[in-house]
């Protein structure tokens, strides 16, 4: 199987991306099994490239899922969007806070 590039991933639907992901993972397991059984891979960099391809597909699936309407934000985007506002410079300390003067 050829390595999938970003340009090729942009045009695929999420269902097609999921199918490609299954194929690439199967190929990675085949390569790892070949090495574990004492064989040699025909291309030593193939495992690294397959892992990168899996990461590309998962990233693209995540991006397409986050663009769907009605989805809740998760991860870092949710933390920054729902973060508490910063305190003003002269705000009074809370009950257990100690105000340190410079």
Secondary structure as UniProt FT lines:
FT   HELIX           6..10
FT   HELIX           14..36
FT   TURN            37..38
FT   TURN            44..45
FT   HELIX           46..66
FT   TURN            69..70
FT   HELIX           76..81
FT   TURN            89..90
FT   TURN            95..96
//
